[in-house]
Amino acid sequence: MLLTPRRGSVRTLPALILTTALVGSLAACTSPAHGGCTPAVPEGETAGYVSATGAVGSQPEVDFPTPLTVSSSQSAVLETGEGARISRGDVVDMQATLLDATSGEVIGATSYSADGEPVRRAAGSGLDVLADAVQCATVGSRIAVVSTWADFYGDAEVATNQGVDPEGSVVLVLDLEESFLGRANGTPQLGAEGVPAVVTTPDGVPGVTIPNSDAPSELIAHTLVLGGGQPLESGDPAVLHYTGIVWESGTIFDSSWERGAPTTFPIVSFDDDPAGIVPGLAQALEGKTVGSQVVVVIPPELGYPEGQAPATIPAGSTMVFVVDILGVEGQ
């Protein structure tokens, strides 16, 4: 890791759920209840048998007639939140409880605690059934999902390797806590001479071209996309998508995009807070606005102290970061 995040880059349930990956697409229909949004996991009668008591955001008591069985994933909204509707690509933090659909027993759950680790997913990404189930829901909602283990893990072979019956069913109850941008969404700005050029894929993944010149000796923070959101303040827990590159070699040494989800970092130097980030990056991002994309060039003296850089960053290297500022946790 290039930085020491306060929270992990991909937030997950216990180990059984870490390897989920849903293969293929799930049929869905546009529903007026979803404001014209098309859910990636369709609503279904079986999921409607699931009930959950307790406040959203606290671990629920879940009840359903056993066994529940489905041939493909389906969902039901148990409580409708009053927050923003979640579109494809939005980043969502959620609490989750996983249950055996045959016995009704709880298999695993997140902490349901402010100090714990919620699950973080990009809505509709196809990474797993959690990611797809939140598309078109609203923040603050509680939703139920019934899925086969084969769908949950991606295919029958993976489910078998995990020691579960591929045709067996599972139940998920998801509490949707917060959502953030999926990528910078502001106004494109002009480039600058001597600054790395950046192009992005339709999904927002940056490609970076390093100038054929010596690295600059001073810190550079150039805004490529100017967002209209709140400015970052020192200490803010900022949700960031980023790619880190060594100027001299052009090699990527770290990328949240490659891991499939953004990471939360406090905007503070690790000189001042052990949980903080590279000093030059903290200095460059403070004051930048949510929705922005920033390219940052960090000279060695504002990077890692001698002997403390990851092995992927040679001593004395100039680092380049392309950062999408997606939001601030808790705001």
C-alpha positions, 0 to 999 in steps of 0.5 A, a space after each residue: 500500500 502507498 498509504 496507511 488507510 484508516 479503513 481498508 480499500 474494499 470493505 467486506 464481511 468475514 472471510 466467507 464473503 471476501 471472495 464473492 464475485 458474481 459472473 454475468 448480468 442479472 435481468 431487471 426491469 425498470 420500476 416506478 418505485 425506483 424512480 425510473 432506475 433499473 435495478 441490477 437485482 430484480 425484486 422478487 416474491 421470495 425475497 419479500 418473505 424476509 423481515 427484519 426488526 430493529 433500527 436501520 444501522 443496528 444488527 437486525 433480528 431477521 426472520 423468514 420461513 425456512 427453507 427459502 429457495 431461489 434459482 437466481 438472485 432477487 431483492 426486496 426493500 424492507 425499509 425505504 431510506 430518505 437519502 439519495 438514490 443510488 445510481 450505477 457506479 456510485 460508491 456505497 457503504 453498508 452494514 450486512 448480515 448473511 444468513 443460511 436460507 435453509 436453517 435461518 442461522 446467521 453466518 456472518 455480519 459486519 460490526 454495525 459500529 462506527 468504529 468497525 468496517 462496513 462493506 464498500 461497493 460500487 453499485 452495479 459493478 458486477 463484483 458480487 451480489 452486494 454491489 448489484 443489489 444496492 443499485 437503485 435503492 436509496 441511502 438509509 434503506 434496508 434491503 433483503 436479498 435472496 441468492 444461490 451460493 452459485 450466484 453469490 460466489 460467481 459460479 458453481 465451482 467456486 461455491 463448491 471450493 468454498 465448501 457450500 452447496 452451489 444450489 443452496 440459498 443464502 439471505 442477506 440483509 443490507 443497511 445502506 449507510 452512505 453513498 459517494 460519487 463513483 468518479 470525479 464529476 466536475 468541470 474539465 479544466 485545461 492542462 498545464 505544461 510539464 504536468 502528466 497528461 491524464 485520460 480516463 475510460 468511460 468508467 473513470 479509470 485514469 491512464 497517465 502519460 509522464 512528460 519526457 523530461 526531468 521530474 519537477 523539483 517542487 510540489 505540483 497540484 493541478 486540478 484536471 476536473 473541478 468539482 462543485 462539492 465541499 473543500 477538503 479540510 485538514 483531518 477530513 476522512 476523504 473517500 478517494 480513488 487514486 493511481 500512484 505512479 513513479 515519474 522516473 519509470 512510469 510504473 504504477 505502484 498502487 491503484 484503488 481502481 485496480 482493487 475495485 473500490 475507493 479508499 478512505 484516508 484522513 487528509 493529514 500528513 503521517 508526520 502529524 498522525 500515524 494514520 495519515 498520508 504522504 506529506 506532499 499528498 496531504 498538502 496538495 489535497 487540502 482545499 480541493 473540492 469533492 467532485 474534483 480530479 487532481 494530478 499531484 507530483 510529489 518530490 522525494 523530500 515530500 514523500 517517504 522518509 529514507 528507508 520507509 518507502 514501499 519496495 515498489 517505490 525506489 529511493 529518491 523517486 518522484 511520485 505522481 498521483 491522480 486522485 478523484 475526490 469522491 466525498 467525505 465520510 459522515 457528511 
